Amino acid sequence: MTPVRVLRRWLAPTAFATVALSVAACGRPSGTKPTVTASETPVAIGAELYPSAAAVRPVTATAGPEPIVAPQGLVQFDEVITLAAEVDGKLELVATP
């Protein structure tokens, strides 16, 4: 397509959309407020769906023993388990104290 055809293809719909949106946005005179009526009396909406409960307090972590650091140490796996996975990846080490 030539640049002129592309310009015509996009320019006309864009101009039409701009005019349509500006007319829709400016439909109300500028000094009037929309009429919204709200009930000032509270409305009974029914009982609570769930009973109220006290907030759960998080458990504070206690400091454990100092980690053992072995610079340039070699770690050997005791067990190797092969599991099927949906995503390819590699798990290097899972360790517990």
MMTF fields as JSON, N, C-alpha, C and O atoms, coordinates in Angstrom:
{
  "mmtfVersion": "1.0.0",
  "mmtfProducer": "UNKNOWN",
  "numBonds": 387,
  "numAtoms": 388,
  "numGroups": 97,
  "numChains": 1,
  "numModels": 1,
  "chainsPerModel": [1],
  "groupsPerChain": [97],
  "chainIdList": ["A"],
  "bondAtomList": [4, 2, 8, 6, 12, 10, 16, 14, 20, 18, 24, 22, 28, 26, 32, 30, 36, 34, 40, 38, 44, 42, 48, 46, 52, 50, 56, 54, 60, 58, 64, 62, 68, 66, 72, 70, 76, 74, 80, 78, 84, 82, 88, 86, 92, 90, 96, 94, 100, 98, 104, 102, 108, 106, 112, 110, 116, 114, 120, 118, 124, 122, 128, 126, 132, 130, 136, 134, 140, 138, 144, 142, 148, 146, 152, 150, 156, 154, 160, 158, 164, 162, 168, 166, 172, 170, 176, 174, 180, 178, 184, 182, 188, 186, 192, 190, 196, 194, 200, 198, 204, 202, 208, 206, 212, 210, 216, 214, 220, 218, 224, 222, 228, 226, 232, 230, 236, 234, 240, 238, 244, 242, 248, 246, 252, 250, 256, 254, 260, 258, 264, 262, 268, 266, 272, 270, 276, 274, 280, 278, 284, 282, 288, 286, 292, 290, 296, 294, 300, 298, 304, 302, 308, 306, 312, 310, 316, 314, 320, 318, 324, 322, 328, 326, 332, 330, 336, 334, 340, 338, 344, 342, 348, 346, 352, 350, 356, 354, 360, 358, 364, 362, 368, 366, 372, 370, 376, 374, 380, 378, 384, 382],
  "bondOrderList": [1, 1, 1, 1, 1, 1, 1, 1, 1, 1, 1, 1, 1, 1, 1, 1, 1, 1, 1, 1, 1, 1, 1, 1, 1, 1, 1, 1, 1, 1, 1, 1, 1, 1, 1, 1, 1, 1, 1, 1, 1, 1, 1, 1, 1, 1, 1, 1, 1, 1, 1, 1, 1, 1, 1, 1, 1, 1, 1, 1, 1, 1, 1, 1, 1, 1, 1, 1, 1, 1, 1, 1, 1, 1, 1, 1, 1, 1, 1, 1, 1, 1, 1, 1, 1, 1, 1, 1, 1, 1, 1, 1, 1, 1, 1, 1],
  "groupList": [{"groupName": "MET", "atomNameList": ["N", "CA", "C", "O"], "elementList": ["N", "C", "C", "O"], "formalChargeList": [0, 0, 0, 0], "bondAtomList": [1, 0, 2, 1, 3, 2], "bondOrderList": [1, 1, 2], "singleLetterCode": "M", "chemCompType": "L-PEPTIDE LINKING"}, {"groupName": "THR", "atomNameList": ["N", "CA", "C", "O"], "elementList": ["N", "C", "C", "O"], "formalChargeList": [0, 0, 0, 0], "bondAtomList": [1, 0, 2, 1, 3, 2], "bondOrderList": [1, 1, 2], "singleLetterCode": "T", "chemCompType": "L-PEPTIDE LINKING"}, {"groupName": "PRO", "atomNameList": ["N", "CA", "C", "O"], "elementList": ["N", "C", "C", "O"], "formalChargeList": [0, 0, 0, 0], "bondAtomList": [1, 0, 2, 1, 3, 2], "bondOrderList": [1, 1, 2], "singleLetterCode": "P", "chemCompType": "L-PEPTIDE LINKING"}, {"groupName": "VAL", "atomNameList": ["N", "CA", "C", "O"], "elementList": ["N", "C", "C", "O"], "formalChargeList": [0, 0, 0, 0], "bondAtomList": [1, 0, 2, 1, 3, 2], "bondOrderList": [1, 1, 2], "singleLetterCode": "V", "chemCompType": "L-PEPTIDE LINKING"}, {"groupName": "ARG", "atomNameList": ["N", "CA", "C", "O"], "elementList": ["N", "C", "C", "O"], "formalChargeList": [0, 0, 0, 0], "bondAtomList": [1, 0, 2, 1, 3, 2], "bondOrderList": [1, 1, 2], "singleLetterCode": "R", "chemCompType": "L-PEPTIDE LINKING"}, {"groupName": "LEU", "atomNameList": ["N", "CA", "C", "O"], "elementList": ["N", "C", "C", "O"], "formalChargeList": [0, 0, 0, 0], "bondAtomList": [1, 0, 2, 1, 3, 2], "bondOrderList": [1, 1, 2], "singleLetterCode": "L", "chemCompType": "L-PEPTIDE LINKING"}, {"groupName": "TRP", "atomNameList": ["N", "CA", "C", "O"], "elementList": ["N", "C", "C", "O"], "formalChargeList": [0, 0, 0, 0], "bondAtomList": [1, 0, 2, 1, 3, 2], "bondOrderList": [1, 1, 2], "singleLetterCode": "W", "chemCompType": "L-PEPTIDE LINKING"}, {"groupName": "ALA", "atomNameList": ["N", "CA", "C", "O"], "elementList": ["N", "C", "C", "O"], "formalChargeList": [0, 0, 0, 0], "bondAtomList": [1, 0, 2, 1, 3, 2], "bondOrderList": [1, 1, 2], "singleLetterCode": "A", "chemCompType": "L-PEPTIDE LINKING"}, {"groupName": "PHE", "atomNameList": ["N", "CA", "C", "O"], "elementList": ["N", "C", "C", "O"], "formalChargeList": [0, 0, 0, 0], "bondAtomList": [1, 0, 2, 1, 3, 2], "bondOrderList": [1, 1, 2], "singleLetterCode": "F", "chemCompType": "L-PEPTIDE LINKING"}, {"groupName": "SER", "atomNameList": ["N", "CA", "C", "O"], "elementList": ["N", "C", "C", "O"], "formalChargeList": [0, 0, 0, 0], "bondAtomList": [1, 0, 2, 1, 3, 2], "bondOrderList": [1, 1, 2], "singleLetterCode": "S", "chemCompType": "L-PEPTIDE LINKING"}, {"groupName": "CYS", "atomNameList": ["N", "CA", "C", "O"], "elementList": ["N", "C", "C", "O"], "formalChargeList": [0, 0, 0, 0], "bondAtomList": [1, 0, 2, 1, 3, 2], "bondOrderList": [1, 1, 2], "singleLetterCode": "C", "chemCompType": "L-PEPTIDE LINKING"}, {"groupName": "GLY", "atomNameList": ["N", "CA", "C", "O"], "elementList": ["N", "C", "C", "O"], "formalChargeList": [0, 0, 0, 0], "bondAtomList": [1, 0, 2, 1, 3, 2], "bondOrderList": [1, 1, 2], "singleLetterCode": "G", "chemCompType": "PEPTIDE LINKING"}, {"groupName": "LYS", "atomNameList": ["N", "CA", "C", "O"], "elementList": ["N", "C", "C", "O"], "formalChargeList": [0, 0, 0, 0], "bondAtomList": [1, 0, 2, 1, 3, 2], "bondOrderList": [1, 1, 2], "singleLetterCode": "K", "chemCompType": "L-PEPTIDE LINKING"}, {"groupName": "GLU", "atomNameList": ["N", "CA", "C", "O"], "elementList": ["N", "C", "C", "O"], "formalChargeList": [0, 0, 0, 0], "bondAtomList": [1, 0, 2, 1, 3, 2], "bondOrderList": [1, 1, 2], "singleLetterCode": "E", "chemCompType": "L-PEPTIDE LINKING"}, {"groupName": "ILE", "atomNameList": ["N", "CA", "C", "O"], "elementList": ["N", "C", "C", "O"], "formalChargeList": [0, 0, 0, 0], "bondAtomList": [1, 0, 2, 1, 3, 2], "bondOrderList": [1, 1, 2], "singleLetterCode": "I", "chemCompType": "L-PEPTIDE LINKING"}, {"groupName": "TYR", "atomNameList": ["N", "CA", "C", "O"], "elementList": ["N", "C", "C", "O"], "formalChargeList": [0, 0, 0, 0], "bondAtomList": [1, 0, 2, 1, 3, 2], "bondOrderList": [1, 1, 2], "singleLetterCode": "Y", "chemCompType": "L-PEPTIDE LINKING"}, {"groupName": "GLN", "atomNameList": ["N", "CA", "C", "O"], "elementList": ["N", "C", "C", "O"], "formalChargeList": [0, 0, 0, 0], "bondAtomList": [1, 0, 2, 1, 3, 2], "bondOrderList": [1, 1, 2], "singleLetterCode": "Q", "chemCompType": "L-PEPTIDE LINKING"}, {"groupName": "ASP", "atomNameList": ["N", "CA", "C", "O"], "elementList": ["N", "C", "C", "O"], "formalChargeList": [0, 0, 0, 0], "bondAtomList": [1, 0, 2, 1, 3, 2], "bondOrderList": [1, 1, 2], "singleLetterCode": "D", "chemCompType": "L-PEPTIDE LINKING"}],
  "groupTypeList": [0, 1, 2, 3, 4, 3, 5, 4, 4, 6, 5, 7, 2, 1, 7, 8, 7, 1, 3, 7, 5, 9, 3, 7, 7, 10, 11, 4, 2, 9, 11, 1, 12, 2, 1, 3, 1, 7, 9, 13, 1, 2, 3, 7, 14, 11, 7, 13, 5, 15, 2, 9, 7, 7, 7, 3, 4, 2, 3, 1, 7, 1, 7, 11, 2, 13, 2, 14, 3, 7, 2, 16, 11, 5, 3, 16, 8, 17, 13, 3, 14, 1, 5, 7, 7, 13, 3, 17, 11, 12, 5, 13, 5, 3, 7, 1, 2],
  "groupIdList": [1, 2, 3, 4, 5, 6, 7, 8, 9, 10, 11, 12, 13, 14, 15, 16, 17, 18, 19, 20, 21, 22, 23, 24, 25, 26, 27, 28, 29, 30, 31, 32, 33, 34, 35, 36, 37, 38, 39, 40, 41, 42, 43, 44, 45, 46, 47, 48, 49, 50, 51, 52, 53, 54, 55, 56, 57, 58, 59, 60, 61, 62, 63, 64, 65, 66, 67, 68, 69, 70, 71, 72, 73, 74, 75, 76, 77, 78, 79, 80, 81, 82, 83, 84, 85, 86, 87, 88, 89, 90, 91, 92, 93, 94, 95, 96, 97],
  "secStructList": [7, 7, 2, 2, 2, 2, 2, 2, 2, 2, 2, 2, 2, 2, 2, 2, 2, 2, 2, 2, 2, 2, 2, 2, 2, 6, 7, 1, 7, 6, 6, 7, 7, 7, 7, 7, 7, 7, 7, 7, 1, 7, 7, 7, 7, 7, 1, 7, 1, 1, 7, 7, 7, 7, 7, 7, 7, 7, 7, 7, 7, 7, 7, 7, 7, 7, 7, 7, 7, 7, 6, 6, 7, 7, 7, 7, 7, 1, 7, 7, 7, 7, 7, 7, 7, 1, 1, 7, 7, 7, 7, 7, 7, 7, 7, 7, 7],
  "xCoordList": [0.831, 0.0, 0.874, 1.972, 0.355, 1.089, 0.835, -0.177, 1.725, 1.538, 0.264, -0.308, -0.187, -1.408, -2.618, -3.504, -2.655, -3.775, -3.779, -4.842, -2.612, -2.53, -3.007, -3.729, -2.606, -3.02, -4.536, -5.168, -5.122, -6.577, -7.285, -8.334, -6.7, -7.327, -7.384, -8.347, -6.39, -6.34, -6.835, -7.346, -6.695, -7.044, -8.553, -8.993, -9.342, -10.793, -11.4, -12.154, -11.114, -11.69, -11.203, -11.962, -9.956, -9.429, -10.121, -10.464, -10.328, -11.019, -12.462, -12.961, -13.139, -14.518, -14.604, -15.494, -13.703, -13.706, -13.437, -14.037, -12.56, -12.253, -13.475, -13.781, -14.164, -15.363, -16.453, -17.113, -16.654, -17.701, -17.432, -18.353, -16.185, -15.858, -15.97, -16.402, -15.593, -15.679, -17.132, -17.462, -18.005, -19.424, -20.019, -20.814, -19.657, -20.196, -19.691, -20.427, -18.466, -17.901, -18.434, -18.471, -18.837, -19.304, -20.816, -21.33, -21.535, -22.971, -23.69, -24.796, -23.141, -23.778, -23.171, -21.952, -23.982, -23.413, -22.502, -22.723, -21.487, -20.5, -20.982, -20.198, -21.694, -22.069, -23.1, -23.426, -23.617, -24.636, -23.983, -22.978, -24.573, -24.071, -25.064, -26.262, -24.606, -25.538, -26.423, -25.985, -27.654, -28.578, -28.44, -28.823, -27.893, -27.722, -28.383, -28.063, -29.292, -29.938, -29.471, -29.448, -29.103, -28.633, -29.509, -29.954, -29.747, -30.543, -29.677, -28.568, -30.198, -29.419, -29.649, -28.896, -30.659, -30.888, -30.138, -30.093, -29.54, -28.807, -29.753, -30.883, -29.277, -30.07, -29.617, -28.418, -30.555, -30.224, -29.916, -30.769, -28.695, -28.292, -28.215, -27.869, -28.529, -28.547, -27.411, -26.609, -27.361, -26.339, -24.999, -24.928, -23.939, -22.602, -22.524, -23.13, -21.779, -21.621, -20.724, -20.954, -19.697, -18.743, -18.64, -18.756, -18.423, -18.289, -16.986, -15.98, -17.032, -15.828, -14.828, -15.203, -13.576, -12.508, -11.389, -11.24, -10.612, -9.48, -8.413, -8.295, -7.645, -6.58, -5.5, -5.163, -4.97, -3.915, -2.591, -2.226, -1.887, -0.58, 0.495, 0.479, 1.416, 2.456, 3.407, 3.668, 3.906, 4.863, 6.223, 6.684, 6.854, 8.177, 9.22, 9.196, 10.113, 11.158, 12.245, 12.642, 12.703, 13.803, 15.112, 15.164, 16.133, 17.445, 17.97, 17.969, 18.409, 18.945, 20.443, 21.023, 21.064, 22.52, 23.231, 22.671, 24.429, 25.233, 25.501, 25.788, 25.408, 25.689, 27.172, 28.039, 27.431, 28.814, 29.27, 28.656, 30.334, 30.847, 32.161, 33.093, 32.222, 33.452, 33.904, 33.405, 34.844, 35.283, 35.877, 36.67, 35.488, 35.93, 35.675, 36.444, 34.587, 34.248, 33.53, 32.927, 33.599, 32.959, 31.76, 31.878, 30.621, 29.4, 29.038, 29.014, 28.755, 28.401, 26.957, 26.566, 26.17, 24.778, 24.681, 25.374, 23.81, 23.58, 22.612, 22.806, 21.571, 20.569, 20.292, 20.339, 20.009, 19.597, 18.242, 18.092, 17.262, 15.909, 15.548, 15.693, 15.083, 14.672, 13.157, 12.467, 12.638, 11.199, 10.847, 11.623, 9.668, 9.179, 8.59, 7.99, 8.763, 8.249, 7.627, 7.97, 6.697, 6.078, 7.005, 6.903, 7.894, 8.807, 10.229, 10.573, 11.06, 12.442, 13.185, 13.006, 13.997, 14.772, 15.727, 15.75, 16.512, 17.491, 17.484, 17.593, 17.357, 17.368, 18.744, 19.12, 19.473, 20.839, 20.915, 21.588, 20.235, 20.392, 19.206, 18.785, 18.682, 17.698, 18.295, 18.57, 18.497, 19.171, 18.415, 17.796, 18.469, 17.894, 18.961, 19.854, 18.883, 19.909, 19.737, 20.514],
  "yCoordList": [-1.181, 0.0, 1.243, 1.271, 2.234, 3.489, 4.257, 4.031, 5.144, 5.91, 6.737, 6.97, 7.181, 7.987, 7.126, 7.572, 5.899, 5.003, 4.636, 4.556, 4.414, 4.098, 5.283, 5.112, 6.481, 7.681, 7.847, 8.158, 7.646, 7.751, 6.673, 6.915, 5.495, 4.375, 4.628, 4.219, 5.284, 5.528, 6.912, 7.095, 7.872, 9.246, 9.441, 10.087, 8.911, 9.099, 8.469, 9.153, 7.202, 6.643, 7.353, 7.501, 7.788, 8.491, 9.833, 10.204, 10.555, 11.837, 11.642, 12.407, 10.638, 10.354, 9.989, 10.477, 9.145, 8.756, 9.951, 10.061, 10.84, 12.031, 12.929, 13.424, 13.138, 13.976, 13.315, 13.992, 12.016, 11.318, 11.372, 11.601, 11.163, 11.202, 12.609, 12.777, 13.607, 14.971, 15.398, 16.114, 14.983, 15.311, 14.584, 15.17, 13.318, 12.551, 13.103, 13.103, 13.565, 14.072, 15.453, 15.831, 16.196, 17.566, 17.666, 18.736, 16.606, 16.613, 17.405, 17.88, 17.575, 18.266, 19.654, 19.795, 20.683, 22.018, 22.04, 21.306, 22.876, 22.876, 23.556, 24.485, 23.543, 24.14, 23.279, 23.49, 22.321, 21.463, 20.242, 19.732, 19.794, 18.586, 17.458, 17.713, 16.254, 15.141, 14.989, 15.23, 14.593, 14.438, 13.038, 12.056, 12.959, 11.688, 11.837, 12.757, 10.953, 11.0, 9.809, 8.68, 10.067, 9.007, 8.976, 10.014, 7.805, 7.647, 7.99, 7.476, 8.868, 9.258, 8.323, 8.358, 7.498, 6.531, 5.254, 4.843, 4.611, 3.376, 2.268, 2.155, 1.477, 0.393, -0.906, -1.177, -1.71, -3.009, -3.976, -4.257, -4.482, -5.382, -6.827, -7.699, -7.105, -8.483, -8.762, -7.886, -10.011, -10.429, -10.611, -10.665, -10.705, -10.926, -12.318, -13.266, -12.422, -13.716, -14.65, -15.859, -14.085, -14.887, -14.315, -13.102, -15.167, -14.632, -13.854, -14.162, -12.845, -12.047, -12.863, -13.613, -12.711, -13.415, -12.434, -11.416, -12.756, -11.911, -12.019, -13.043, -10.953, -10.953, -11.951, -12.088, -12.635, -13.619, -12.887, -12.096, -13.151, -12.523, -13.433, -14.639, -12.875, -13.711, -14.244, -13.59, -15.42, -16.044, -15.405, -15.316, -14.967, -14.364, -15.47, -16.449, -15.297, -16.294, -16.135, -15.024, -17.254, -17.227, -17.439, -18.146, -16.839, -16.974, -18.391, -18.899, -19.005, -20.357, -20.332, -19.271, -21.48, -21.527, -20.849, -20.718, -20.435, -19.805, -20.814, -21.98, -20.374, -21.3, -21.66, -20.863, -22.866, -23.317, -22.951, -23.363, -22.187, -21.748, -22.459, -22.378, -23.16, -23.843, -23.238, -23.628, -22.287, -21.669, -22.721, -23.566, -22.654, -23.579, -25.025, -25.919, -25.251, -26.615, -27.362, -26.753, -28.668, -29.523, -30.184, -30.774, -30.082, -30.682, -31.852, -31.738, -32.983, -34.17, -34.529, -34.503, -34.862, -35.222, -36.628, -37.542, -36.788, -38.118, -38.907, -40.1, -38.234, -38.898, -38.048, -36.819, -38.711, -38.019, -38.581, -39.789, -37.706, -38.133, -37.459, -36.245, -38.246, -37.711, -37.625, -38.623, -36.418, -36.18, -35.606, -34.852, -35.964, -35.384, -34.004, -33.8, -33.077, -31.726, -31.227, -31.687, -30.269, -29.68, -28.654, -28.397, -28.079, -27.06, -27.562, -28.085, -27.405, -27.829, -26.928, -25.71, -27.51, -26.735, -27.65, -28.857, -27.073, -27.855, -27.383, -26.187, -28.324, -28.028, -28.423, -29.595, -27.447, -27.711, -28.41, -29.432, -27.87, -28.435, -28.051, -26.894, -29.027, -28.78, -29.372, -30.571, -28.543, -29.021, -28.569, -27.505, -29.376, -29.022, -29.254, -30.078, -28.54, -28.738, -30.059, -30.382],
  "zCoordList": [0.0, 0.0, 0.0, 0.556, -0.626, -0.662, 0.632, 1.297, 0.987, 2.223, 2.237, 3.301, 1.078, 1.016, 1.376, 2.104, 0.87, 1.177, 2.654, 3.269, 3.222, 4.647, 5.469, 6.451, 5.072, 5.783, 5.711, 6.72, 4.545, 4.401, 5.218, 5.815, 5.233, 5.946, 7.448, 8.095, 8.015, 9.458, 9.846, 10.951, 8.973, 9.325, 9.468, 10.419, 8.566, 8.624, 9.88, 10.572, 10.215, 11.446, 12.708, 13.666, 12.716, 13.879, 14.064, 15.186, 12.986, 13.07, 13.509, 14.334, 12.978, 13.367, 14.849, 15.546, 15.342, 16.754, 17.649, 18.718, 17.244, 18.037, 18.154, 19.238, 17.063, 17.085, 17.924, 18.712, 17.771, 18.517, 20.016, 20.8, 20.423, 21.847, 22.418, 23.559, 21.657, 22.178, 22.325, 23.271, 21.423, 21.542, 22.734, 23.469, 22.951, 24.075, 25.398, 26.385, 25.437, 26.685, 27.016, 28.186, 26.038, 26.263, 26.152, 25.827, 26.408, 26.253, 27.329, 27.07, 28.502, 29.612, 29.739, 29.64, 29.954, 30.148, 31.363, 32.326, 31.317, 32.377, 33.627, 33.819, 34.362, 35.625, 36.289, 37.458, 35.578, 36.172, 36.776, 36.28, 37.845, 38.498, 38.256, 38.133, 38.188, 38.005, 39.237, 40.362, 39.015, 40.138, 40.703, 40.067, 41.892, 42.589, 43.942, 44.695, 44.251, 45.559, 46.366, 45.877, 47.59, 48.471, 49.703, 50.194, 50.184, 51.393, 52.596, 52.746, 53.452, 54.628, 55.798, 56.771, 55.724, 56.799, 56.469, 55.309, 57.489, 57.211, 56.754, 57.229, 55.847, 55.286, 55.928, 55.999, 56.394, 56.977, 55.849, 55.008, 55.836, 54.758, 55.21, 54.413, 56.464, 56.94, 57.895, 58.219, 58.341, 59.301, 58.602, 57.374, 59.399, 58.837, 58.226, 58.724, 57.156, 56.506, 57.301, 57.342, 57.935, 58.697, 60.101, 60.28, 61.104, 62.459, 62.605, 61.965, 63.458, 63.692, 64.497, 65.399, 64.169, 64.87, 65.159, 64.482, 66.171, 66.519, 65.432, 64.76, 65.27, 64.274, 64.662, 65.838, 63.686, 63.923, 64.041, 63.171, 65.107, 65.288, 64.711, 64.952, 63.961, 63.37, 64.436, 65.446, 64.191, 65.101, 64.865, 63.728, 65.929, 65.78, 65.667, 66.413, 64.74, 64.523, 65.58, 65.929, 66.07, 67.036, 66.294, 65.288, 66.789, 66.157, 66.379, 67.501, 65.317, 65.403, 65.623, 65.855, 65.554, 65.733, 64.566, 63.478, 64.796, 63.752, 62.635, 62.907, 61.391, 60.297, 60.251, 60.61, 59.804, 59.657, 58.251, 57.267, 58.157, 56.863, 56.614, 57.414, 55.486, 55.09, 53.764, 52.708, 53.803, 52.554, 51.613, 52.028, 50.376, 49.335, 49.727, 49.372, 50.465, 50.878, 49.767, 48.883, 49.819, 48.837, 49.499, 50.573, 48.856, 49.39, 48.506, 47.28, 49.138, 48.386, 48.719, 49.886, 47.712, 47.909, 48.484, 48.04, 49.478, 50.037, 49.169, 48.932, 48.699, 47.864, 46.63, 46.679, 45.551, 44.339, 43.947, 43.762, 43.821, 43.461, 42.142, 41.995, 41.193, 39.904, 39.885, 40.094, 39.632, 39.576, 38.221, 37.634, 37.723, 36.478, 36.783, 37.838, 35.87, 36.077, 34.786, 33.697, 34.922, 33.75, 33.096, 31.897, 33.877, 33.372, 33.559, 34.619, 32.527, 32.647, 33.617, 33.602, 34.44, 35.393, 36.119, 35.882, 37.003, 37.736, 39.177, 39.449, 40.096, 41.522, 42.036, 42.009, 42.495, 42.912, 44.27, 44.401, 45.276, 46.612, 47.484, 47.512, 48.185, 49.227, 50.487, 50.544, 51.495, 52.696, 53.924, 53.931, 54.955, 56.253, 57.309, 57.112, 58.426, 59.461, 60.172, 61.07]
}
